Amino acid sequence: MRFKVKRLVKLISGLLVLAGVVLSATGQMEALFNKCGLATISDSNNRYLKESFDRSVKGFLVLSAIKSGLAVLEGSEVGVGFNLEVGDIVQSIYDYVDIAWKTALAGGTVLLLMRLVLQTIQLFDHWFLFATLLISMILFLLTWLLPGFTRSCRFLKECLLFITVLTIALYIILPGSIAGAAFLSKKITRPLVEEAHKGFEKLEDELTLEELMKRFFGGNGKEGSLWSCLDIKAKLEDSKAAIIKMAAYLKRITRDLAIWTIKLIAGYLFDCIVFPLAFFVAVYILTKTLLTYLFGIRKDQTLREDFDLVLGKYYGQRRAQTGSEQLQGTR
C-alpha cells in the first residue's frame, strides 16, 4: 500500500512539473506570478527608475546652464584686469560644476541602463523558468526510471542548481534589489540629491554675467556718460572694489559648491551602485546556499565520491591483475 502511495505521489509530482513546463513555455506561468505580486514590484521599480532618471536629467540641464554661464563669465572682460583678478576663482568653481555635471550624466546613464536591463529581462525570463522546469522534469524521470545513473543525476542536479539560482535572480533577486535600493534611497540619499539640485538651481540664476554685473558693478556692463569714461582713476577704483567683492562672493559659494558636489556624488553612487549591488549579492549568496543545501549538493562530497570511484577502479584493476599473476604462478 505504501509503495502504491509513493508511486502515486511521484506520478502527481511529475504531472505538475510537466504542466509547469507547458505553462512556462506559453507565458501563462509568468502571468500567474504577476498576479501574485511580481507585477506590483516591477511597476514600482519602473516608476522609481523613471523618477530618478527625470531628476538626474533636470539636474544635468541645470548644471549645463551653469557651465555655460561660467564659461562666458571666465572669458568676459569687465573693467581693467578682470580676467587676471577673478579668473582663478571662476576656474575653481567651474571645476566643481564640471565634476557635478559628469556625475549627473553618469548617474542618469546608469539609471537608464537599469531600466533597459529590467525591460530586457521581462522579455526572456520565462524561458529561464522553462529551462528550470524542463531540467527538473528530466531529473525526475531519470531518478525514477533509471536510479542507477548516479553521476548523470548529480550532473543534472548541478545544472538545475545553476539555472534555478539564475531564474530566481531574474524573477525575485534583481527586482527585489532595486526595490530595496529604492526604499533606502527614499530614506537616506534622496534628500542629499534633492538638496544638491536645489542649490545648483539657485546658482543657475546667480552665476550669470548680467546678474553679477548688476550685483557688483551696479549696471549691465554698458558704457556710461562721456565724463565717466574719461575718469580713468575713478573707473579703476570702482572696478577694483567690485572685483574684490565679487572674489569674496565667489570664494563663499565655492564651499557650498564643494558640499553640494560631494552630496551629489555620494547620492548617485549609493543609489546606482552600492544599494542595488549590496542587496543583490547578499540575497544571491543566501539563495544559492539554501538551494545547495536543499538539492543535497556539496562540492567536498562530490570530489570525495569521484576520488573514491577512481581509487576503487584502480585498486579493483590491481587486485584483478595480482590475482591473475598468482594464478599463472601456481600453474
Buried (B, 14 or more C-beta within 10 A) or exposed (E): EEEEEEEEEEEEEBEEBBEBBEBBBEEEBBBEBBEEEBEEBBEBBBEBBEEBBEBBBBBBEBBBBBBEBBEEBBEBEBBEBBBEBBBEBBEBBBBBBBBBBEBBBBBBEBBBEBBEEBEEBBEEBBBBBBBBBBBBBBBBEBBEEEEEEEEBBBEBBBBBBBBBBBBBBBBBBBBBBBBBBBBBBEEBBBEBBBBBBEBBBBBBEEBBBEEBBEEBBEEEBEEEEEEEEEBEEEBEEBBBEBBEEBBEBBEEBBEBBBBBBBBBBBBBBBBBEBBBEBBBEEBBEEBBEEBBEEBEBEEEEBEEEEEEEEEEEEEEEEEEEEEEEEEEEEE
